[in-house]
Structures are given as C-alpha cells and as structure tokens.
C-alpha cells in the first residue's frame, strides 16, 4: 500500500511538472529570425532590336547590381545587407529576341539595423516605421562587335514595413519616381 502511494505521488508530481513546462512552451512568442527570410522576385527583360539585314546572333548579356550609397560611403555587396541573390545576373537570347528572366532574392526577416539597412520615420516622428535598401541595376557593356548596349538603369528599392511586417520590392527608372518594368534593349 505504501509503495502504491509513493508511485501515485510520483506520477502526480511528474504530471504537474509536465503541465507547467507545456504552459511555458505555449506562452513563448515566435519571433521571425534569419532562418525564416523573405523571398522576393524581380523580372527583367532583354530585347534585341535588329537594324541591319543580318540576324542578331544568340548572345549572353550580363547585368550589374550595385549598392546605392551616399557620397563618401563605401559600396558593399548584397551579403553585407543580409541579401542573397539566388540566381546569376545573365540573360541568354538563344531562345529569341525578347527574353524574360526572373531573379530571386532571399532577404533578412529581422535585424534590419544590424544588416545596415536605412531606417526612415514618418514626418514629425522619431519612431522608425520602415527600413529601406536601394540598389542600381544596369547592363554591363560587353564590348562585342556589332552591339549597342542598353544604357538604362533601374533602382531596386527593398522596403520592410514594420507595422505590417511585410517586404516590398519596387523598381524605378533611375533618377525618377516612375515605377517601371526592368527592360533593357540592345541594338544589333
């Protein structure tokens, strides 16, 4: 009889401890981490225009993604900002004269200040409401004979909104407020 009371007491104690630990686990808040990053996509289009009577050959074009910083600041690569490009910055026109490619980016889910993103506030407030990072997308001039390379450039603006907890990627024609599709035209 004594032994069964001890066993019952031990089981009750184990049950109470288990319930206490479970309640603590349920109350723990799940916070986004860099292991749950945002992913964004950007479509770029390469258009080849023919001006002569020779068909343009299939070609691979390379693009450059450059950090936009204030004068006197050092330009950094994507990784410095916690951004990973999941593709390469090339487009091949082997499949036609207008080719679209989707670039995929993995972005941090938190710690934007630690990833050196630029904070911004609403007018008249010191509270940070969003973080932004801007890059310039251009086409590299490959210098191949017969080609006139595109001189267009686009600003890629990554914006994390704190209130809504979401990430946006907007594309602007460089130096303007005009949102546009990233289209690069080359002439052969």
N, C-alpha and C positions, 0 to 999 in steps of 0.2 A: 504494500500500500504506500509506504514511504517513497519507494522508488518511482511509482507512477505519478506521485505528486511532483517530485523533482523533474521528471520528464515533461509533465504538463506545464510546469512553471517555465522550464527552458524553452519549450515551444512557443508559449505566450510571449516571452521576452524576445525571442527571435522574430515573431510576427510584428510586435510593436516597433522594433528597430528597423525592420524592412519597410514598414509603412512610413516611418519617419524619413528614411533615406529616399523613398519614392516621392514623397511630397516635396522634398528639397530639389530633386531632379526635375519634377514637373514645373516648379516655380522658376527655374533657371531660364533667363531670357536668351533666345537665339539671336546672336548678332552676326550680320554678314561679315565675312572675312575674305582675305585674298584667295582662299580656296574656292569661293563662290563668286568668280568675277562676272562682270557684264561682258556681253559679246555684241559687237556692232558690225554692220556690213556697209560697204560702200561700192557702188557700181561705177566703173569708169568705162568709157567707150573710146575706141580708137577708130577714126575714119580716115581712109586713104582716098585722096582725090587724084585722078589722072588728068594731066594737062596735055601730054603729048599723045602720039599714036602707038606707044609701047605700053603694054600692060605692066602695072607695078608688080615686082616680084614679091613673093612671101617674105616677110621681114619680122624680126622681133624687136619691139620697142621697149625701152626701159624708162621707168619713172623714178623720180626722186621725192622723198618725203622729208622735208626739212623743218627743224624746230623754228618757231617764230618767237623771238625774244626781244627785249628792249635793247637799245643801243648800249654797247659796253658789256652786255651779258654774254656768257658762253653758250653756244648752241650745243644741245645734248641729243642723244639718241632716244628712241622710243622707250627703251628699257628704264632709263632714268626716271621716267614718269609712270612706271608700272604698266606700260602698254606693250603688248606683244602683237606683231603682225603675223598672222597665221598663213600667209601666202607670200609669193615673191612679187616684186613690182615690175613685171614684164607682161607684155601682150604680144602674141604672135598673130599675124594677119594671114596665116596659112589657110584659114577657113573662110576668108572673104575680106572685102574692103571696108566693112563696118563690123567691128568685133567688140563685144562687151565682156568685161571681166568683173567679178565680184571679189573685192578684197575683204577679208575678215580680220577684225581686231578683237583681242581679249584685253579688257580694261579692268583696273582695280575695282573692287566692290566697296572699299573703305580706305581710310587713311590718306585722303587726297592731299592734305597738307604735308604729310610725310613723303608723298610721291611728288612734291614740288609743283602741284597744280596751283593756278592763280585763283585766290578767293575773291568773291565780289559780294557786295551788300546792296540792299535797296537804298534809294536816295533818302538821306536823313537818318539812317540807321547804321549802327556799327556791327549788327548781327550778320554773320556770314550766311548767305542764303543759297549760294551755289559755288561750285568750283569749275574752272574752265582751263582748257589747254588747246592751243592753236598750232597747227602745222601747215606748211605750204606744200602743195602737190604740183610738181612740174614734170615736163618730159625732158629727159636727157638728150642732148643733141649728139647723136651717134656719129655724125660726120660722114655718113656714107654717101657716095656719089649719086646724084640724081634726086636726092631727097631734100625737101624743105620741111624742117621740123616745126611743130607747133610751139608757139611762144606763150600760150595761155598758161595761167597759173590759178590755182584754186586754194582757198583757205578751208581747211578741215577744222571745224570747231567742235570739240568734245565738251559737253556741259553736263555736270552732275547737279541735279536739283535736290537740295537737302530735304525740303518739305515733302516732296513726292517720292523721294528715294529712287529716282529714275535717271537714266543716262540718255542723252541725245547726241546725235552726230549730224551737224548741218554743214552744207557745202556752199561757199560763197565765191563768186568771181572775185579774184584778188583785188583789194582796194575799193570794193563796193559793198553795199548792203543787199545786193541782189543774190538771192538763193538760186542756184543753178545746178544742173546735172554736170558732172565732170566729163566733158567731151573734148578730146584732143584730135585735131585734123592735121594731117600731113599731106603734102603735095608731092607727086612723083612726076 
